[in-house]
Structure formats: structure tokens, C-alpha cells
Amino acid sequence: MPNGAKPVLQVRGLKTVFRTRTGEVHAVNNVSFHLQRGELLGVVGESGSGKSVTMMSLLRLLPAPPAEIRAGEVLLNGRDLLQMGADELRDVRGGKVGFVFQDPMTSLNPVFTVGMQITEALRKHMGLSKAAAETRAVELLQLVGIPDARKRLKAFPHQFSGGMRQRVMIAIALACDPDVLIADEPTTALDVTIQAQILELVKELRAKLGMAIIWITHDLGVIAGIADRVMVMYGGQVVEQAPVRELFANPQHPYTRALLKTIPKISGEREARLKVIEGQPPMLSAAPSACPFRERCEYRHDRCNAENPLRRAVDGREVGQGHDVACHWQAPAPAARETAHA
């Protein structure tokens, strides 16, 4: 952490399990990471890699049962969210931590006006009067770029376009000036033009408000344009994390390298077909005792079948503070990467 600064959020050894009729699903396996003030952390991986479940576990948003958080600490400004009572945790949700979900149509209540949904958070968490909450709601809608904001307070969600609904969700998440904003694939359902507008909005808001942001996505192209640091997840665990430029220039985990190869090229010589990662994500019926990526990995060897690798530093700094990877294989130096083989 730069200059010994304390992180606004620190997660240590988080484990989440779902109990089902056919047995347990170990969805989050010993996940640890930190988030600095003003930092944007990108979290990437395929569907089912544990990104969303990890972030929902932080705020205990998963239904229990079937979900059960079995271990870990989630320290927000030094206070463990996993040890808080229900009332105290409700004050954190929407107050200290804002959450933007993937689908704004199902996240917004269709029978209440947008204004009511924004002012409810303001009155509950900040104790504002009705008039003050409405004034603040207008400011928030203006902040996220919704025109004629005072009039739109009386509109219902179905009267907004998809992009505008997502802006409303961001406004609700920002209502109480949270320390951390978690955005769970908020642009996935939007067309590319609206997606670009939302990304630009997030960059502007981050510069203006200085909040810390966790951006969950499967799109490495998006991460390249907005993130400071990237955390790659697979099989419910962190397999690599690094500053964004370092990750793209010197990926160490075979899964990260495979993900980068799937990005379409827009210049230079193009491949005849897009690269794909052969095989399927692992079944998480037990906590991993071997590398979860081994069945799909071109560099696998006997140790991968016998031992789940621990995260190790790549750049000499402490694990979690620079570039680290959970892999038995060590990637060659960038200059020699193209000639690497198993």
C-alpha cells in the first residue's frame, strides 16, 4: 500500500458455501484483497468464477440459507462487516457502501417513482427532511447526466431507457456519499454507445468524488480503460492480481493469458477465428485441493493435480501489494513470452 496508507476495504480469507439438495457448492474459496481510497479495482473472470458471489458476500446480501459464509474478515475502515448485527449492517448497505446491480429494470421497484426510490435512501441513512431529500435527489440525477431532473423525479422506471435506468441506479448508489461503490457488470445489458457513456460517467464521478470502486466484469477491454488494478478470479478464488498495465504487459497465470488471447484485435493482422478457452469451469462440490484450472491448462504438470497453488509475489513485493499469482508454473519474461512452451 502506498506510503503505508490504510485501505478503506480489506478482505481476508473469505469463504462462502451454498448448501443444495445435491451437496455443497464452494463458491468462494479463501479470497483476500484490499481496496485503497480513490482506487478502481477491476474484478474479471468467466461466468461462474465467483466474482458476484464474492462481492455480495461482503455485504451479506446472499440468502442464508442456502448461502453460508464460513470464514473470513471484511474490514470496512477497520470494522468487520461479518460481525455486525442486522441493523448496523443495514446502515452500511447504501450508506457506506453503494451497490449497482447488473439489470436496472429488475433492481428498481416498478411501482414507485424514481424520486421516491432515491429519497428513501437519503431519508433513512442521512436523516434528511422530505424537501431536503428531494433537492439532493435532483442534484444526484443532474450529477449522473439525466436532463430535466426535477421533472423526472416523478417518473417510473419503465419511462426511462436502459441507459437512463442504469444512471438512476448509480445515482441511488451515490446518494449517501459511500466510501466504496461496487458495480456488478452494470453495462452488460446495454448497447456499446450507452456502455461508453456509462464508463465515461464513472470516470468523471470517480475524479470528482474520490470514492473507491470495485468494477465486476467479464470484459477485459473495459477494465483496460478504467481500472488501476485488476483481480482475476477462477474457480471461486483469486488466481492473479496486478496493476492494470502490468497485467496486460506481463500476465503470469495461464488463465489470464488465455483470457487476453480471446480479446478481438482491431488493428494489425487478425486471426481467422477468435481464440476460445477449451473446456468448462470446474464443479465446486468441494474446496479445491488441486489447481482449479488444471483441466484446461496447456502448462499443467503433476504438481497441479496434487496441490492447489498459493499466491506468490511476481515482482518481489508482498503478496497483495504488487503483482502476485497462484500458479505452479512461472511465465517467462515478456520478451520471451512468444516462445514459451509447456
KEFI-490651 format. One record per residue (C-alpha): residue in one letter; x, y, z. Coordinates in steps of 0.05 Angstrom, whole numbers, plus 5000, padded with zeros to 4 digits. Example, Ala and Ser with C-alpha at 12.3 -4.5 7.8 and 13.67 -1.06 7.14 Angstrom:
<sites>
A524649105156;S527349795143;
</sites>
This chain:
<sites>
M500050005000;P502950674980;N506151075037;G503350595088;A496250835074;K490750415106;P485850105057;V478550315060;L476749575050;Q480748965068;V478248255056;R481847665087;G480646925076;L473446975054;K469846305043;T462646235021;V458845575012;F451945424984;R448144825011;T444044484957;R439943844951;T445843514915;G451143744963;E455344354977;V457944864927;H464345204948;A463245864911;V468446304945;N475045984968;N479846375012;V479247044976;S483547615001;F484548314973;H484649044992;L482049694964;Q485250384973;R481451034976;G480251314906;E482450664873;L478650284820;L479549534825;G477249124766;V474948414780;V474847964719;G473347244701;E468346794666;S461246694689;G461446244750;S468446464772;G465846744837;K466147494823;S459047694841;V458347194899;T464647464930;M462248184928;M455248014952;S458447625009;L461948255033;L455148575050;R451747915067;L446748005011;L446247264996;P440246885024;A442146475084;P440645905076;P442745655026;A448846115029;E453646075088;I459846495100;R464446005134;A470646415145;G473947085134;E474147815153;V471248405114;L474249035145;L471049695123;N475050265154;G477449745205;R470549475224;D468748755207;L462248735167;L461547985180;Q460948115255;M455848675251;G448648595273;A442948645223;D441149365240;E448349605237;L449449255171;R443249575141;D446350255156;V452650055118;R448749805057;G447050405015;G450550855065;K457950695069;V457750205011;G453650314947;F451849734901;V450049784827;F446949144801;Q447248874731;D439948954710;P436949624729;M429949414707;T429548864759;S433549254812;L428849864811;N421949774840;P416949864782;V411250124826;F415050704858;T417451334825;V424851434815;G424652034862;M421551614918;Q426951084910;I432551584915;T429651994972;E428151375013;A435651235019;L437151955035;R431952005090;K433851335121;H441451385120;M442552145124;G436352365163;L434352895112;S427453215111;K422853075052;A424553745020;A432053675031;A431952965004;E428353184941;T433353744930;R439153244938;A435652754892;V435353284837;E442753424847;L444352684841;L440352594776;Q443953204748;L450552914771;V449452274731;G447252654669;I439652584669;P436453204638;D430353564667;A432053234733;R426553544777;K421153324729;R424052624722;L423552514797;K416152364786;A417351864730;F417051104739;P422850634718;H419250394655;Q419251114630;F426851114625;S431350794573;G436150234595;G441950724598;M438051224638;R435650694687;Q442850494698;R444451234712;V438851234763;M441850624797;I448550974800;A445151584830;I441851154884;A448550824899;L451851504905;A446251824946;C449651775014;D456851914992;P459251205002;D466551035016;V466050444968;L461950344905;I461149624879;A458749584806;D456748874784;E457248854708;P452949494703;T453949574628;T453048854605;A445748934582;L446949604547;D448949744475;V456149964462;T454350704455;I450750734522;Q456150304553;A461450814532;Q457251364563;I456551004629;L464050854632;E465651584618;L460751784673;V464051324723;K470951614707;E468252324717;L464752144782;R470851804809;A475252404793;K470052874824;L468252474887;G474552074900;M471051444922;A473850744917;I470550294864;I470149544852;W468149414779;I466048704765;T466248484692;H468047934643;D470548464593;L478048594598;G477349144546;V473049544595;I478049424652;A483849664609;G480550344603;I478350484674;A481950054726;D488150184768;R488949464789;V485948804765;M484048184804;V482947554762;M478347024791;Y477346294772;G474145724810;G472046184867;Q479046424882;V483946964862;V488946694812;E492547344794;Q492448074814;A496748644788;P496749374767;V492849414702;R498649574656;E502949044688;L497548514679;F496648664605;A504148714592;N506348114634;P500747624650;Q503147054693;H497346584702;P495446134643;Y488146324653;T489747064649;R493846944586;A488146544556;L483147104572;L487547624539;K488047194476;T480447204469;I480247964460;P478848124387;K484248524351;I482149164316;S488749304282;G494448924250;E493948204227;R487547874251;E486547144268;A481946744223;R477746554284;L477246834355;K481046444407;V477046054457;I478745724524;E477344994514;G473544614568;Q468844814623;P469645154691;P470444674750;M464944374792;L465844674861;S462944104902;A468944124949;A474144634969;P479644594916;S485544134935;A488744204866;C489344764816;P482244914792;F484745094722;R488844474711;E483944114664;R484044704615;C491344904623;E496644774569;Y502244824621;R499544324673;H504043814705;D503643304762;R504143814818;C497944174791;N493843544804;A496443464875;E496744164904;N492644804898;P497945344889;L498445914939;R499146634914;R506346844907;A509447514891;V511947624820;D515248304829;G518548204896;R513448594936;E508848294989;V503147874963;G497148334952;Q501548964945;G504248874875;H503648324824;D502047624850;V499646974820;A497046294844;C500545824797;H506045284800;W508445474730;Q512646104723;A511646514660;P517846724621;A520047444616;P515647874569;A520947874514;A521047114513;R513547004521;E512046824449;T516946244450;A514445944515;H512045234517;A509844724568;
</sites>
